[in-house]
Amino acid sequence: MHIAWLGKKSPFCGNVTYSREVTNALLERGHHVSFLHFAQDASPFENPLLSSRGSAIASHTEDRSWPSCPEVPLPCLYKSTLYTIPTFKSSKVLAQSLRQLKPDLVHASLTLSPLDFLLPEICEELNLPLVATFHPPFDRKRSTLTASTQHLTYQLYAPFLAHYDRTIVFSHIQRDILVRLGVPPHRVAVIPNGVDALKYSPGPSNLKAELNAGRIFVYQGRIALEKNVEALLKAWKQSEMGSDSKLLIVGDGPLASSLMASYGSESGILWFGFVGNERQRINILRGSDVFILPSLVEGLSLSLLEAMACGLASVATDAGADGEALADGAGVILNPQRVTAQLQTLLPLFRDHPEMTGLLGYKARQRVLERYTLSKNITELEAMYEGVLQYPVPVSNTNWV
């Protein structure tokens, strides 16, 4: 099967990881993948493909973790971890590229770009089935301003997702939201995120020796308002965890510099910044004891699943589908509105009782093996592709929003 994958290559975020991992897995199963992504240096006036099918003017050779497959850059004015602004020519370049590639279907890992709204019309004109993965995080209770803003994203996208052949979401909660907003139920598929449980697994690490630490707690993700990192930092500082315990903050974002000024090494807080090397990130997880994700809104966090797969005791808020992942004893679920108070109780408990974190880490990995492996994800994705190709949902004569 030939899949034209439209996703993100940069800047680093969960969408980037999702595109990389899924396309690599599809290639390993013998499918042909063409990777289309936004690039600010792409020329809108050049044919993005070479004359030979299966070759492209760019490749992923600068990063061996990226799939080795044809790559098509789409011109854009701006891109961030949150949204992308394409040029006026990008839709023409995309349509031209799809005509030449002649894929069996298009799978868009949606980048929150205006092009997302044009994809159904482009693909209908080319008679190509269209699948989307819809990533925006959410809070099921919509109890914060951030959560309300995210819900507006669902309201904005729902009328357009109604015209995609299938939209993939990560939990039944997300599916229910879209269905309530008017997306036909048969067009929404629940396929949870998955991780490579062979790569992300417990193993040796020299991290504790390097940091001269007995217990290591870690946060990995963006340093932004919706991630609620300061609630974790406050709890750590107020808990007076002692010199033998360290809190690692792995990631970068708009709030990093201001938080670093108030929470530093004198409190046992170490700022690692963005870690792009996957082996280094795995080494950090393997050397840590507890993973903490204090987010106000989430989808289904890949960082959380990676930590669980590595056997860390995992703590996360009941935001998005993270609470589902940790339910029934697989981890500790926090109230998003009481993170600091709850962590002030939990942090010393985890510090003083390694047998507790060991048991929780074992349960976390078992949960991943049961529900959240990349292999299971790809098997479900292949079945969905086959269903779309064999029984396409007619979308002609539709009144576009």
Secondary structure by P-SEA (a helix, b strand, c coil): cccbbbbbcccccaaaaaaaaaaaaaaaabbbbbbbbbbccccccccccccccccccccccccccccccbbbbbbbccccccccccccaaaaaaaaaaaaacccbbbbcccccccccaaaaaaaaacbbbbbbbbbbbbcccccaaaaaaaaaaaacccccccccbbbbccaaaaaaaaaaccccccbbbbccccccccbbbbbbcccccccccbbbbcccccccccaaaaaaaaaaaacccccbbbbbcccccaaaaaaacccccccbbbbcccccaaaaaaaaaaccbbbbbcccccccaaaaaaaaaccbbbbccccccccccccccbbbbccccaaaaaaacaaaaaacaaaaaaaaaaaaaaaaacccaaaaaaaaaaaaaaaaaccccccccccc
